[in-house]
Amino acid sequence: MPEVVPEVGAEVVVVGSANVDLVLPVQRIPRPGETVLATGLTRGPGGKGANQAVASARAGASTAFVAALGDDDGGALLRAALAEAGVDLSLLQISQAPTGTAIITVDGAGENAITVAPSANATLRLTPAARSAVAGAKIVLSQLEIGFGTVQAAAEASAYFILNAAPAAELTDELLGQVDLLVVNETEAEAVAGTKLSALLDRVPAAVVTLGAEGALILTRDAAEVRVPAVPVEVVDTTAAGDTFCGVLAATLAATSTTASDLTNAVRRATVAASLSVQTAGAIPSVPHGESIDARCAEVYL
C-alpha cells in the first residue's frame, strides 16, 4: 500500500540532527595529546537540528522537525524535550542505530569544543511525508550534521531554504544553487568561499555571517551589506547560541517576509536571542522564549 502522507502544515520545517549532549565543564579545553579533569558531567537534549527546531517553536512559529532518533533512552529524552517546546514530532523517524551523541567540553569563559557521533542522524532520509511538509513550509532550515544527500533533497523540495553550513565543510555548487540564505560563522564561510566574505555571493544570493562579539554581517546581491552589532552580555556557555540564532531567524522570517528589510530585522531578533542563550548553560535549556526575546529587543532597539 502507498504511504499515507499526513498534513503537517508547519510554517517552519527543520531537517536535521538530534543528539544527547554530554557536557563536561573544564577550566580550559585540552590541547592535542593533553588530558584535563572535568568538574562535573551533565546529560541533556541537543543537536543542531533539535536546538534549531526548539528555537523556532519558542520564537513563535509552528515548527515541524524531520530527524532520526534511536529507539533508546536518548531518543525518549529528546522526544520529551521537543514535545515540551511545542515542536511537531509527526515526522520523526526511528532508527535501528542509537541516538546521536555529542561530547561537549565547556571552559571557564563559556567557549566550547564539540565532538559528535552521528549514529541515527546518518540514517535520516526524506520520506514522502517529510517531502510534502518541506514543500508546504514557508521556511525550511537544515544543517550539516546529517547526510548531504538528505540536505540536498530538502533543498530541492523547499520554497525558501536556509542552510546553516555547520559543521564547516566544502559544499557543491549543486547544493548551494538551491540555497536561498546561507548562515555561517567565519570558519564556515572560509570553507565555502575563502577568506573574502563578499565571495559568498558568488555562490548564494544571500548570506548571514555570525561574528561572535562583533555581531553579524548580512550580505545580499540586491542590497548593500548590513552589520548588526552584538548585544554585550556575561557569557556562561556558548553551546547552542548559533542554533538559537538560526531557529529564531527562520521563525521571524516565516512571520514576516524574506525581503532585505525584514531580513535585517530578523537578524536583529536572532542576535538578541543568541545573547540570551549564552547566559544559561546547556543546549535546549538555554534557548529563550519569544516573550523574553521581544522584551529584550524592545530594550536594545529603542
N, C-alpha and C positions, 0 to 999 in steps of 0.2 A: 504494500500500500504506500502511496506517496505520503511524504511528511506533511502533517497539518501545520501550516505556518501561522503562529499566533499573531494577533495585532498588538504591537507594543506601543508605538506612537510616542516615544520619548523625544524630547527636544534635543537632548544630547545623548549620543551613544559613545561610550568609551570602549575601545577594543584594546585589551592589554593584559598585563601581568598582575598576579596576586601572590604575595609571599607572606610567610610567617617571618617576622623580624626578630632576630636575637641580638639584643643591644648590649654592648659592653662599654661602660664608661671607663676611660683611661685618662691618665694625666697627659699623655701625648701619644699620638698614633705611631706605632712602631716603624722603624726603618727596615729595609730589606735585611733579613737574617737576624733581626732582633726580637726578643721576647719581652713583653711588658705584662704587668699584672693589672687586671681589671678590678675595679672597686665594687662590682656587682654584675648582675645579669637579669635582664627583663625580656619577656617574650610577648609579642603583640602582633596585631594585624598590620600589614603594609603591602609593599609592591607598588611600582609606579602607576599601573592601571587602577588598582584599588584605591590608592590615595587620590588620584585624579577624579575618579567617579564619586568618591565621598565629597571632595571639594566642590564639584559641580552641583551635587544634590544639596549640600548645605548652603551653597550660594543662591539657591532658589530655582534651579532648573529641574524639570522632570528628566531623570537620568537613568539609562539602562547600561548594564555592564556585560560585555562579551568577554568571557575569561574561562580558563580551565583550572579546576581545583581537584586535588586528590580526595578520595573517599576516606578521610582520616581526621584526626582531631584538629589539625591545622586548617583543613577545609571548613570544618564546623566553626572554628574561631573566626575565620574570615567572613563566612556567610552571616554570622550573628552581627558582626560589626557593620557590614554593608547594609543589612536589613534595618538596623537601628538608625542608620543615616538616611534611610528612605530611598535607597538605590533599588531599581527593578532588577531582580535576580532571575527572571524567567529564561534568560539566555545563557546562564552558566552551564558549562559542560563538566561532567565528572570523568576524570581521567583515571586510568589504572596506575599511572605514575603518582608518586607522592606530591603533595602540595609544595610549591616552590619555597625556598628558604633564603633569607638574606642575613648575613652576619655583618653587623654594623658596629664599628668602633667609633666612639664619640669622645673627643678630647675636652680639656678644661675650658677651651674657648668656644666650644659648640661646633667645631668643624668635625667632619666625619669621613670615614673611608668604608666602602661597602663592597662586599663580595657576594654574588648571587649564584645559587644553584637553581637553574630554571625549572627542572623537573616537569611538573604538569604543564607549566607555561609553554614548553616546547611542543606540546601536543595540540595546542589550540588551532582550530580550523574555522573558517567562516561557513557555517551551515546555511541552508536556505532561509531558516527563520532569522538568523543573525543578519544575513544579507538584506532581507526585507526591512528589518529595523534600521540598519545603516542607511539604506536608500531613502527611508522616510524621515530621517532625522534632519534637523536644521544644521547641526554641527556634529561632526564625527572627530574624535580625538584618539590618537594612538601614540605608542612609544616603541622602543626597540628592545624590550625585554621578552618579546615573543618572536616567532619566526618571520623573516622578511616576506615570505610568500603570503602570510595572513595579513600583514600590514598592507602589502600591495593590493590584495583583494578588497580590503576595506576601503582603501583609497579610490579604487576604480568604481566602487558602488556608491560613493558619497556625493552629496550635492556640494558640501563645503568640508574640506578635510584639513585638519590641523595635525601636523606631525611634530611631536616633541622628540627630536633626534637624540635620544639618550637611552642607553649609554652611547658615547661617541662611536661613530662608525663611518666608513666610506659608503656613500649611497649612490645608487644607479640613477642615470638620467630618466629611466623608465618610471621609477618610483617618484622622483622629485617632480616629474612632469604632471603628476596627479595631485601635488600638494598645493593647497591654496594659501596656507600660512605655516611657516616653519618657526618653531620655538626652540632656541638653543642657548647654551651658555657659551663663553668664549672658546673653551676647549672643543666643544661640539661644533661650533661654527668653523673652526680651523679644519676639522676633519671633513667638513662638507665643501668648503670653498677656499681654504688657505687663510693667510693672516689678514688679508684685506676684507673687512666686514662687508663693504659695499658689493664685493664679488658674489655674495649670496644671491643678489638679484639677477645674476646671470643664470641662476638655476631654479629660482622660485619667484613668484610675483610679489611676495611679501614675507617679511621675517621679523621676529622679535628676538633680540639678543639680550639675555639677562646678564647683568654685570655686577652682581653681588652688591657691595656697598656703594657702587657707582650708579645703581638703578637699572634702567633698561633702555634699549635703543630700538626704535621702530623704523624699519626700512620698507618702503613700498616703491614700486616702479612709477606710480602715478601721483606721488606727493613727496614733499621734502621730508628728510629724516626728522624724527622727533625723539628727544631724550626725555625720559620720565625719571625724575630723581628718586633715590631710595628714601625710605622712611627710617630714620635712625632709631634703633631700639637696643636694649640689652639682650644679647644673644645667649640663649640657653642651649639650643640644639637646632642645627640647620636641616636635620632629616625631614624630608617631605616639603621643604619650603618651595622648591621648584615645582613639585607636583601640585601643591596648593595653588601656585601661580597659574599653572596650565588649566586646572579644573575650573577655577574662578573665571579665568579668561574665556573659556568655552561657554560657561553658563551665561556670562554677561553678554557675549556676542549673540547667543541664542535669544536673549531677551530684547536685544536692540537690532543691530544690523552689522554688516561687515564693512561698512564704509570707513574711510580713513579717520573721520572724526570719532565715530563710535569705537573704532579700534583703539584710538588713543585713550578714550575714557575707560575702556575695558582693561587696558594695560595698567592704568592708574589704580583701578579697583583691585586688580590681581596683585599689584605691588603692595598695596596696603594689606591684603590678605596674607601674603607671604611674610610680611613684617610681624603680623600677629602670630603666625605659626612658629616662628623661631623663638618665641618667648615661652614655649611649652615643650617639654621633652616628648619624644616618640613620633610616630608617623601619623596614623589616623587620629590618635588622641589630640594631636596638635592642630588639626585642621579647623579653622574657625567657622562659625555660623554666619549667615548673611546679615543678621541684625548687628552683630559685632563689627563686621566688615564695613557696613554702611555708616554706622555710628562713627567709626574711626575715619572713614573717608570724609565725613562732614567736618571733622576737626582738622584734617590735613589739607583739604581742598576747600577752603572757606570761600 
